């Protein structure tokens, strides 16, 4: 079968393409603004990519078109699909019909941390010899790919996004997955382009809760009022809490001397277990993600001690506190953070996990950021940094000057990438860490920074 994917370089759709290829289908796809790591991953899998959209991309005629949620009516290729009466389907529905049947599905949901938590969960199952399949919105470095089928009867870990499914299906993606185990990691307002308010997102999360069977498991973070409101709407599945609260089923506490080392306690009707965890990501935010993964793996028979040992060999996914290079002791780090909470958590974790100055370079690129819905929170989100450069991208309808004016640390706004790189490199000195944060390619800024640092300091 020839499967053609519209929006193929999005993290979800690109991962879907890998699964279709592994199933033996001929796969092609089209997208705009193609960039690594997804583009290189797809090319390595032998998948044909077309840069840009148009009717010509549908020649030869595919047997099925999978349409990503970033595309809508008016897109020339979408219009061509409809006019040619080609069979089409959404990505989440295709996954539900062609990959998930008969599998024990673990869905990882939440506003933040989905990619890291899903990667952690898949790795714990892999280390236990369960050969899981997975679809993750990033590239877990322990596996080198963002998706695989795994063993025929093995569990399947899916990053469960609350964003809508397609232009013809406005339900959240995760309602298609019918998980046995659902992780609800956190919940706050995001995706202002499709949700009117937090209550609308809570309603979608409750739709997910409704799909988990009574003999499954709901793993729910403590200290999250929005998740409490979701459960108040009804839950028909045993709920286990995880976090720092004394009454939670799974608890962790950071060791003061080492921000990447923490103690885990688990209590249930079988008794109490404890273990010390040490892995490569630091801070409370990352410890909570690891705790959720330990709890999910435990539901599938992975003991706490075995899980804790596997975490020491975990490598963070691409673009999650990923070290891209070190020039003369100046480290350049890539991170996907694009929401005030995620920006604050990333910077806080990096600050706690290392010495030297922390220089932040941030592109507010997401749809929610472009709308300015959360801009009042941006200034405080960078408090852990020593200096911040904000990139004002084209299409941002509001000025970042107000963020700079309210910033608790030294900040600047620059609207030219070359000038931005020059400014950061002029400030950087050995021992500094530069973290560039965006949910897009950011104009290849990491490579530009490394090249400029090589000239200045190499």
C-alpha positions in Angstrom: 0.0 0.0 0.0 1.2 3.5 -0.8 0.5 5.8 2.1 1.0 9.6 1.7 1.3 11.8 4.8 0.5 15.5 4.8 2.5 17.4 7.4 5.0 14.5 7.6 7.8 16.5 9.4 5.7 17.2 12.5 6.8 15.2 15.4 3.7 13.0 15.6 3.2 12.6 11.8 6.9 11.8 11.2 6.7 9.1 13.9 3.6 7.8 12.3 5.5 7.6 9.0 8.1 5.4 10.6 5.5 3.0 11.8 3.8 2.8 8.4 7.1 2.1 6.8 7.9 -0.6 9.4 4.5 -2.2 8.5 5.7 -2.6 5.0 3.9 0.3 3.3 5.5 2.5 0.7 5.5 5.9 2.4 5.8 9.4 1.0 4.9 12.8 2.5 4.9 16.5 2.2 5.5 19.4 4.5 6.7 23.0 4.6 9.9 24.2 6.4 11.4 20.8 6.8 14.1 20.6 9.4 16.1 18.1 11.5 15.9 15.9 13.4 12.7 14.5 11.9 13.7 15.2 8.3 17.0 13.3 8.6 15.3 10.5 10.5 12.7 10.1 7.7 15.3 10.2 4.9 17.3 7.5 6.7 14.2 5.3 6.7 13.8 5.7 2.9 10.8 7.9 3.0 10.3 10.4 0.2 9.8 14.0 1.3 8.3 16.8 -0.7 9.1 20.3 0.5 5.8 22.3 0.0 2.2 21.4 -0.7 0.6 20.8 -4.1 -1.5 18.4 -6.2 1.7 17.1 -7.9 2.7 15.5 -4.6 -0.2 13.1 -5.1 1.3 11.6 -8.2 1.4 8.6 -8.4 -2.0 8.3 -6.8 -1.6 7.0 -3.2 -3.9 4.4 -1.7 -4.4 6.4 1.5 -3.7 9.9 2.7 -3.1 10.6 6.3 -3.7 14.3 7.1 -2.0 16.0 10.0 -3.8 18.4 12.3 -1.7 21.4 11.2 -3.4 21.4 7.8 -6.9 22.7 7.0 -9.2 23.7 4.2 -7.5 26.0 1.7 -4.2 24.1 1.7 -3.6 23.2 -1.9 -2.8 19.6 -1.2 -5.8 19.1 1.1 -8.0 20.6 -1.6 -6.5 18.2 -4.2 -7.1 15.2 -1.9 -10.8 16.1 -1.6 -11.3 16.9 -5.3 -9.6 13.6 -6.3 -11.9 11.7 -3.9 -8.8 10.1 -2.3 -9.4 8.0 0.8 -8.1 10.0 3.8 -7.8 9.6 7.6 -6.4 11.3 10.6 -3.1 10.3 12.2 -4.5 9.3 15.6 -7.3 7.2 13.9 -4.8 5.4 11.7 -2.7 4.6 14.7 -5.7 3.3 16.6 -6.8 1.1 13.8 -3.5 -0.2 12.4 -1.1 -0.3 15.3 -2.8 -0.3 18.8 -5.3 -3.2 18.6 -4.3 -6.0 20.9 -1.6 -4.0 22.6 -1.3 -2.9 26.2 -1.3 0.8 25.6 0.3 3.3 28.0 -0.7 6.9 27.2 1.3 9.8 28.6 -0.7 13.0 28.8 -0.1 16.4 30.3 0.7 20.0 29.3 4.4 19.5 29.9 6.9 16.6 30.0 5.1 14.2 27.7 8.1 13.5 25.5 10.5 12.9 28.3 8.1 10.8 30.4 7.1 8.7 27.4 10.8 8.2 26.5 11.5 7.2 30.2 8.6 4.7 30.2 9.6 3.1 27.0 13.2 2.8 28.2 12.2 1.2 31.5 10.2 -1.4 29.6 13.0 -2.0 27.1 15.6 -2.4 29.9 13.2 -5.0 31.5 13.3 -7.0 28.2 9.6 -6.2 27.2 10.5 -4.8 23.7 7.9 -2.1 23.8 6.6 -0.3 20.7 6.3 3.5 21.0 5.3 6.7 19.3 7.0 9.7 20.9 7.0 13.4 19.8 10.8 13.5 19.8 13.8 11.2 19.3 14.7 9.2 22.5 18.5 8.8 22.3 18.3 5.4 23.9 16.5 4.2 20.8 17.6 6.6 18.1 14.1 6.7 16.5 10.9 8.4 17.5 8.7 5.4 16.8 8.8 1.6 16.4 6.4 -1.3 16.4 8.3 -3.3 19.0 7.4 -6.9 19.8 4.2 -8.3 18.4 2.5 -8.6 21.8 4.6 -6.0 23.6 3.2 -2.9 25.4 3.0 0.3 23.3 3.8 3.7 24.8 2.2 6.7 23.1 2.7 10.4 23.8 -0.9 11.4 24.2 -1.5 15.0 23.0 -4.6 17.0 23.8 -4.3 19.0 20.6 -7.1 18.4 18.1 -7.0 15.5 15.7 -7.6 17.0 12.2 -9.6 19.6 10.4 -12.4 17.1 10.1 -12.1 15.7 13.7 -11.9 18.3 16.5 -11.6 15.9 19.3 -8.2 15.7 21.2 -5.8 13.2 19.7 -5.7 11.1 22.8 -9.4 10.0 22.8 -8.4 7.6 20.0 -5.9 5.6 21.9 -8.0 3.6 24.5 -5.1 3.1 26.9 -4.9 0.5 29.7 -2.6 2.8 31.6 -2.9 6.6 31.5 -0.4 9.0 33.0 -1.8 12.5 33.8 1.3 14.4 34.5 0.0 18.0 34.8 -2.6 20.3 33.3 -2.7 24.0 32.7 -3.9 26.4 30.0 -2.2 26.1 26.6 -3.2 25.8 23.0 -5.1 29.1 23.1 -5.7 28.8 19.3 -8.2 25.9 19.8 -9.3 26.0 23.5 -11.2 28.9 25.0 -10.2 28.3 28.6 -8.8 25.7 30.9 -12.2 24.2 31.6 -12.4 23.2 27.9 -9.1 21.3 28.2 -10.2 19.6 31.4 -13.3 18.4 29.5 -11.0 16.7 26.9 -8.9 15.1 29.7 -12.0 13.7 31.2 -12.9 12.2 27.8 -9.5 10.4 28.0 -10.3 9.2 31.6 -13.6 7.8 30.4 -11.7 5.5 27.9 -9.5 3.8 30.5 -10.9 0.4 31.6 -11.9 -0.5 35.1 -9.0 -3.0 35.4 -6.5 -0.5 34.1 -4.7 2.3 35.9 -4.8 6.1 36.2 -1.5 7.6 37.4 -2.3 11.1 38.4 0.2 13.8 39.6 -0.5 15.3 43.0 -0.7 19.1 43.6 -2.5 19.7 40.3 -5.9 21.4 40.9 -6.9 21.0 37.3 -6.4 17.3 37.4 -8.4 17.1 40.6 -11.3 18.8 38.8 -11.0 16.2 36.0 -11.3 13.3 38.4 -14.2 15.0 40.1 -16.2 14.6 36.9 -15.9 10.9 37.4 -13.4 8.1 37.4 -14.1 4.4 36.9 -10.5 3.2 37.1 -8.2 2.8 40.2 -6.2 6.0 40.7 -2.6 6.1 42.0 -1.1 9.5 42.9 2.5 10.4 42.4 4.5 13.4 43.5 5.8 14.8 46.8 2.6 14.7 49.0 2.9 12.5 52.0 -0.3 10.6 51.2 0.6 9.9 47.6 1.2 6.3 46.5 4.4 7.2 44.8 6.6 9.8 46.4 10.0 11.3 45.7 12.4 13.6 47.6 15.4 15.3 46.1 18.8 14.9 47.7 20.0 18.4 48.5 23.6 17.7 47.5 22.8 16.4 44.0 19.8 17.8 42.0 19.8 14.7 39.7 19.6 12.2 42.6 16.3 11.5 44.4 14.7 9.0 46.7 11.5 7.1 45.7 9.0 5.5 48.0 6.1 3.4 46.9 3.4 2.0 49.1 0.4 -0.2 48.2 -1.4 -3.2 49.6 1.7 -5.3 48.9 3.8 -3.3 51.2 6.4 -0.5 50.9 9.4 -0.2 48.5 12.2 2.3 48.4 15.0 3.1 46.0 17.5 5.8 45.2 17.5 7.1 41.6 20.3 8.9 39.8 19.9 9.9 36.2 21.0 12.6 33.8 18.3 15.2 34.2 18.2 17.5 37.2 15.5 19.2 39.3 12.1 18.5 40.7 10.4 18.8 37.3 12.5 16.0 35.8 12.3 13.9 39.0 8.5 14.0 38.7 8.6 12.8 35.1 10.9 9.9 36.1 8.5 9.0 39.0 5.6 8.8 36.6 7.5 6.4 34.4 8.5 4.2 37.3 4.9 4.0 38.3 3.7 3.1 34.8 6.5 0.4 34.3 5.6 -1.0 37.7 2.0 -1.6 36.5 3.5 -3.9 33.8 5.7 -5.8 36.3 8.9 -3.8 36.4 10.2 -3.7 40.0 11.2 -0.4 41.5 14.8 -1.5 42.0 15.1 -2.6 38.4 13.5 0.6 37.2 15.8 2.8 39.3 18.9 1.0 38.0 17.7 1.4 34.4 17.2 5.2 34.9 20.9 5.6 35.4 21.4 4.6 31.8 18.6 6.8 30.4 19.6 9.4 27.8 17.3 12.4 27.5 15.4 12.8 24.2 16.8 15.0 21.4 15.9 18.7 22.1 15.3 18.1 25.9 18.3 19.7 27.7 20.4 18.2 24.8 24.1 19.3 24.8 24.8 20.2 21.2 28.4 21.2 21.6 31.2 22.5 23.8 33.6 25.2 22.5 36.4 26.2 24.9 34.2 25.3 27.9 31.1 27.1 26.6 28.3 24.6 26.3 25.4 25.0 23.9 22.2 23.3 24.9 19.0 22.7 22.9 15.6 22.5 24.6 12.0 22.3 23.3 10.5 24.5 26.1 7.9 27.0 24.7 5.5 27.6 27.6 6.2 29.8 30.6 6.0 26.8 33.0 8.3 24.7 30.8 10.8 27.5 30.4 10.9 28.1 34.2 11.3 24.3 34.8 14.0 23.9 32.2 16.0 26.9 33.5 15.5 25.9 37.1 16.7 22.3 36.5 19.8 23.5 34.5 20.6 26.0 37.2 20.4 23.4 40.0 22.4 20.8 38.0 25.5 22.8 37.1 27.9 25.6 37.8 28.7 28.7 35.8 26.4 31.3 34.3 23.2 30.3 32.5 22.4 32.3 29.3 19.0 31.8 27.8 18.0 32.4 24.2 14.2 32.1 23.6 12.0 32.1 20.6 8.2 32.5 21.5 7.1 30.5 18.5 4.1 28.3 19.5 0.5 29.3 18.5 -0.2 30.2 22.2 2.8 32.4 22.4 2.1 34.1 19.1 -1.4 35.0 20.4 0.2 36.5 23.5 -2.1 34.7 25.8 0.5 33.8 28.4 2.9 36.8 27.8 2.3 38.2 31.3 4.0 35.1 32.7 7.1 35.2 30.5 9.2 37.7 32.5 9.1 35.6 35.7 9.7 32.4 33.8 13.4 33.3 33.2 14.3 34.2 36.8 16.8 31.3 37.1 18.8 32.6 34.1 21.7 35.0 34.4 20.9 36.8 31.1 18.2 36.4 28.5 17.9 37.2 24.8 14.4 37.1 23.4 14.0 36.6 19.6 11.2 38.6 18.1 10.1 36.4 15.1 8.1 37.6 12.2 4.4 37.2 12.8 4.5 37.9 16.5 1.8 40.5 16.8 2.9 41.9 20.2 6.2 43.4 21.4 8.5 41.6 23.7 9.7 44.9 25.0 7.1 44.7 27.8 8.6 41.3 28.8 12.1 42.8 29.0 10.8 45.8 31.0 9.4 43.4 33.7 12.3 40.9 33.6 14.0 40.1 36.9 17.3 39.5 35.0 19.2 41.3 32.3 17.2 40.9 29.0 17.3 42.1 25.5 15.0 41.7 22.4 16.6 41.2 19.0 14.7 40.5 15.7 17.7 39.5 13.5 19.2 36.0 14.0 22.7 37.1 12.9 22.6 39.9 15.4 21.3 37.6 18.1 24.1 35.1 17.6 26.7 37.9 17.6 25.3 39.4 20.8 25.2 36.1 22.7 28.7 35.1 21.6 30.1 38.5 22.6 28.8 37.9 26.1 29.7 34.2 26.5 32.8 33.1 28.3 34.3 29.8 29.4 32.2 28.1 32.0 28.9 29.5 30.7 26.0 27.4 29.4 23.9 28.8 26.6 20.4 27.2 26.3 18.4 28.0 23.2 14.6 27.2 23.6 12.0 26.9 20.9 9.5 24.4 19.6 10.8 24.9 16.1 14.1 24.9 14.2 15.0 28.4 15.5 16.8 29.1 12.2 19.5 26.6 13.0 20.7 28.8 15.9 22.5 26.0 17.7 24.8 25.4 14.8 25.3 29.1 14.3 26.2 29.6 17.9 28.7 26.8 17.8 30.3 28.1 14.6 30.6 31.6 15.9 32.0 30.4 19.3 34.6 28.4 17.3 35.7 31.6 15.6 35.7 33.6 18.8 37.1 31.0 21.2 38.2 27.9 19.4 
